[in-house]
Amino acid sequence: MPRTYALSDIHGCLNKLEGLLAQCRADAQGDARFVFLGDYIDRGPDTRGVLKLVMDMQRREADRVICLLGNHEDLALNAIDDPEEIDQWVVYNGGDKALKSYGATHPSQLPADHVAWLRALSTYHDDGRRFFVHAGVNPSRPLDRQVRHDMLWIREPFLSDPRNLGRFIVHGHTPIRGGRPDLRPNRVNIDTAAVLGGPLTAAVFDDSAAAPIGFLQET
């Protein structure tokens, strides 16, 4: 049975990403699909390496690799487009580490193909049973009427709302200390704080249930 692996909040941790992808492929026995939930960049040591790896994966297997936008990519694009937003990204949200990985000192120096790829990222993926998104959703809105800011940034009231909104929600964005994903009846948070010393987590899905059938982690 084909398996889908959801990963989120890599934050420049290339070594953990490479190890986790190897685990996923071994687990899938040759039939792996991937959904990346955003925050590939910032804070960790190798934003450039992470983006190159994921971009190459998507080019090779476009029908098996879905890549979503995170709030950190949103911050980077804002800084590229508006000089007044540079400090918000570089000083306060780890963009300095991303620039360093490129040997750059200013957002305008980032490679054009990487910037174009970031601009093209979607904010969600709906596979009919699961709604994959970076941060979550606004529980007061139907899933087909969600707005970009909520999908990239929301925490409350989403995290404390126990309702099923028509899909099982798969998200990251809010780091969990302790190394274990936060699995609830209506959602799962897979941001296990890889860049803060925690493991990088993949949630494993197949067609037998909407919720994950397990997790893989790389420390």
C-alpha positions as a Python dict, from the first residue, in 0.01 Angstrom:
ca = {
    (1, 'M'): (0, 0, 0),
    (2, 'P'): (149, 341, -92),
    (3, 'R'): (264, 550, 201),
    (4, 'T'): (278, 926, 244),
    (5, 'Y'): (532, 1093, 472),
    (6, 'A'): (468, 1441, 610),
    (7, 'L'): (764, 1649, 736),
    (8, 'S'): (769, 2000, 876),
    (9, 'D'): (994, 2268, 1026),
    (10, 'I'): (1329, 2144, 897),
    (11, 'H'): (1486, 2487, 957),
    (12, 'G'): (1814, 2424, 779),
    (13, 'C'): (1886, 2092, 953),
    (14, 'L'): (2016, 1914, 644),
    (15, 'N'): (2178, 1618, 819),
    (16, 'K'): (1857, 1531, 1003),
    (17, 'L'): (1659, 1568, 681),
    (18, 'E'): (1888, 1335, 487),
    (19, 'G'): (1871, 1073, 760),
    (20, 'L'): (1493, 1095, 791),
    (21, 'L'): (1437, 1070, 415),
    (22, 'A'): (1648, 756, 409),
    (23, 'Q'): (1432, 609, 685),
    (24, 'C'): (1113, 699, 497),
    (25, 'R'): (1231, 539, 174),
    (26, 'A'): (1333, 222, 354),
    (27, 'D'): (998, 210, 531),
    (28, 'A'): (806, 264, 207),
    (29, 'Q'): (995, -9, 23),
    (30, 'G'): (1004, 195, -296),
    (31, 'D'): (664, 366, -301),
    (32, 'A'): (705, 684, -95),
    (33, 'R'): (516, 1010, -135),
    (34, 'F'): (618, 1321, 56),
    (35, 'V'): (437, 1630, 180),
    (36, 'F'): (661, 1902, 323),
    (37, 'L'): (472, 2147, 546),
    (38, 'G'): (709, 2444, 519),
    (39, 'D'): (975, 2616, 728),
    (40, 'Y'): (1264, 2467, 535),
    (41, 'I'): (1475, 2773, 615),
    (42, 'D'): (1625, 2986, 896),
    (43, 'R'): (1784, 2922, 1235),
    (44, 'G'): (1967, 2603, 1139),
    (45, 'P'): (2304, 2574, 963),
    (46, 'D'): (2216, 2483, 603),
    (47, 'T'): (1909, 2650, 454),
    (48, 'R'): (2067, 2637, 109),
    (49, 'G'): (2136, 2263, 131),
    (50, 'V'): (1784, 2186, 252),
    (51, 'L'): (1621, 2386, -27),
    (52, 'K'): (1844, 2233, -291),
    (53, 'L'): (1764, 1881, -172),
    (54, 'V'): (1388, 1936, -159),
    (55, 'M'): (1380, 2125, -490),
    (56, 'D'): (1574, 1844, -657),
    (57, 'M'): (1335, 1585, -513),
    (58, 'Q'): (1037, 1774, -650),
    (59, 'R'): (1193, 1813, -995),
    (60, 'R'): (1267, 1442, -1018),
    (61, 'E'): (934, 1321, -880),
    (62, 'A'): (681, 1600, -927),
    (63, 'D'): (385, 1368, -873),
    (64, 'R'): (526, 1231, -547),
    (65, 'V'): (660, 1543, -373),
    (66, 'I'): (431, 1822, -252),
    (67, 'C'): (590, 2129, -95),
    (68, 'L'): (397, 2385, 108),
    (69, 'L'): (478, 2735, 229),
    (70, 'G'): (566, 2808, 591),
    (71, 'N'): (570, 3135, 781),
    (72, 'H'): (949, 3155, 760),
    (73, 'E'): (940, 3141, 382),
    (74, 'D'): (672, 3410, 398),
    (75, 'L'): (902, 3626, 612),
    (76, 'A'): (1187, 3578, 364),
    (77, 'L'): (972, 3675, 67),
    (78, 'N'): (848, 3983, 252),
    (79, 'A'): (1210, 4083, 317),
    (80, 'I'): (1299, 4035, -48),
    (81, 'D'): (1007, 4250, -158),
    (82, 'D'): (1019, 4523, 106),
    (83, 'P'): (1340, 4655, 269),
    (84, 'E'): (1141, 4756, 575),
    (85, 'E'): (1074, 4388, 643),
    (86, 'I'): (1438, 4279, 641),
    (87, 'D'): (1496, 4312, 1016),
    (88, 'Q'): (1182, 4115, 1092),
    (89, 'W'): (1328, 3823, 901),
    (90, 'V'): (1704, 3858, 951),
    (91, 'V'): (1726, 3992, 1307),
    (92, 'Y'): (1424, 3841, 1478),
    (93, 'N'): (1349, 3514, 1297),
    (94, 'G'): (1679, 3352, 1205),
    (95, 'G'): (1713, 3482, 853),
    (96, 'D'): (2075, 3568, 928),
    (97, 'K'): (2154, 3196, 933),
    (98, 'A'): (1979, 3149, 599),
    (99, 'L'): (2175, 3431, 438),
    (100, 'K'): (2500, 3293, 578),
    (101, 'S'): (2434, 2954, 420),
    (102, 'Y'): (2425, 3128, 81),
    (103, 'G'): (2730, 3342, 150),
    (104, 'A'): (2494, 3641, 122),
    (105, 'T'): (2457, 3957, 327),
    (106, 'H'): (2128, 4086, 182),
    (107, 'P'): (1802, 3918, 72),
    (108, 'S'): (1849, 4052, -280),
    (109, 'Q'): (2151, 3821, -319),
    (110, 'L'): (1953, 3498, -287),
    (111, 'P'): (1952, 3280, -600),
    (112, 'A'): (1668, 3367, -837),
    (113, 'D'): (1565, 3004, -885),
    (114, 'H'): (1533, 2948, -510),
    (115, 'V'): (1325, 3264, -470),
    (116, 'A'): (1100, 3168, -761),
    (117, 'W'): (1047, 2824, -607),
    (118, 'L'): (948, 2980, -274),
    (119, 'R'): (700, 3211, -447),
    (120, 'A'): (529, 2917, -615),
    (121, 'L'): (464, 2718, -297),
    (122, 'S'): (105, 2637, -206),
    (123, 'T'): (-41, 2703, 137),
    (124, 'Y'): (-222, 2369, 177),
    (125, 'H'): (-276, 2024, 32),
    (126, 'D'): (-606, 1835, 65),
    (127, 'D'): (-591, 1465, -21),
    (128, 'G'): (-958, 1402, 56),
    (129, 'R'): (-899, 1264, 405),
    (130, 'R'): (-627, 1492, 538),
    (131, 'F'): (-563, 1865, 516),
    (132, 'F'): (-190, 1935, 518),
    (133, 'V'): (-94, 2289, 620),
    (134, 'H'): (194, 2465, 792),
    (135, 'A'): (41, 2619, 1105),
    (136, 'G'): (-320, 2508, 1116),
    (137, 'V'): (-661, 2647, 1026),
    (138, 'N'): (-912, 2889, 1166),
    (139, 'P'): (-1183, 2665, 1316),
    (140, 'S'): (-1447, 2932, 1258),
    (141, 'R'): (-1405, 2905, 879),
    (142, 'P'): (-1476, 2614, 642),
    (143, 'L'): (-1164, 2455, 502),
    (144, 'D'): (-1237, 2591, 155),
    (145, 'R'): (-1247, 2947, 293),
    (146, 'Q'): (-924, 2955, 492),
    (147, 'V'): (-702, 3261, 455),
    (148, 'R'): (-328, 3264, 392),
    (149, 'H'): (-226, 3433, 719),
    (150, 'D'): (-406, 3179, 936),
    (151, 'M'): (-265, 2881, 749),
    (152, 'L'): (89, 3016, 794),
    (153, 'W'): (70, 3166, 1143),
    (154, 'I'): (-225, 3050, 1354),
    (155, 'R'): (-187, 2889, 1694),
    (156, 'E'): (-499, 2974, 1893),
    (157, 'P'): (-788, 2915, 1876),
    (158, 'F'): (-687, 2627, 1648),
    (159, 'L'): (-469, 2430, 1889),
    (160, 'S'): (-728, 2414, 2165),
    (161, 'D'): (-1028, 2339, 1941),
    (162, 'P'): (-1119, 1968, 1955),
    (163, 'R'): (-1367, 1968, 1667),
    (164, 'N'): (-1331, 1766, 1350),
    (165, 'L'): (-1343, 2016, 1065),
    (166, 'G'): (-1407, 1765, 789),
    (167, 'R'): (-1048, 1654, 743),
    (168, 'F'): (-773, 1531, 973),
    (169, 'I'): (-536, 1829, 1002),
    (170, 'V'): (-163, 1766, 962),
    (171, 'H'): (52, 2062, 1068),
    (172, 'G'): (370, 2188, 1230),
    (173, 'H'): (470, 2545, 1326),
    (174, 'T'): (433, 2517, 1705),
    (175, 'P'): (746, 2343, 1840),
    (176, 'I'): (690, 2062, 2086),
    (177, 'R'): (956, 1998, 2348),
    (178, 'G'): (1009, 1641, 2458),
    (179, 'G'): (1047, 1487, 2114),
    (180, 'R'): (700, 1338, 2068),
    (181, 'P'): (445, 1458, 1810),
    (182, 'D'): (116, 1591, 1946),
    (183, 'L'): (-148, 1350, 1817),
    (184, 'R'): (-512, 1440, 1877),
    (185, 'P'): (-836, 1290, 1738),
    (186, 'N'): (-870, 1580, 1492),
    (187, 'R'): (-509, 1675, 1415),
    (188, 'V'): (-139, 1605, 1459),
    (189, 'N'): (145, 1850, 1518),
    (190, 'I'): (474, 1709, 1388),
    (191, 'D'): (704, 2002, 1476),
    (192, 'T'): (927, 1832, 1732),
    (193, 'A'): (1174, 2123, 1744),
    (194, 'A'): (1452, 1978, 1528),
    (195, 'V'): (1644, 2304, 1516),
    (196, 'L'): (1628, 2335, 1897),
    (197, 'G'): (1786, 1995, 1953),
    (198, 'G'): (1479, 1776, 1915),
    (199, 'P'): (1427, 1509, 1649),
    (200, 'L'): (1298, 1574, 1299),
    (201, 'T'): (972, 1384, 1261),
    (202, 'A'): (783, 1230, 970),
    (203, 'A'): (422, 1126, 1014),
    (204, 'V'): (340, 813, 815),
    (205, 'F'): (4, 776, 638),
    (206, 'D'): (-163, 515, 422),
    (207, 'D'): (-515, 456, 295),
    (208, 'S'): (-627, 257, 598),
    (209, 'A'): (-703, 562, 815),
    (210, 'A'): (-694, 941, 808),
    (211, 'A'): (-468, 963, 1113),
    (212, 'P'): (-102, 861, 1097),
    (213, 'I'): (-21, 493, 1126),
    (214, 'G'): (312, 579, 1287),
    (215, 'F'): (606, 816, 1305),
    (216, 'L'): (970, 809, 1204),
    (217, 'Q'): (1231, 1033, 1366),
    (218, 'E'): (1588, 1135, 1305),
    (219, 'T'): (1794, 1272, 1590),
}
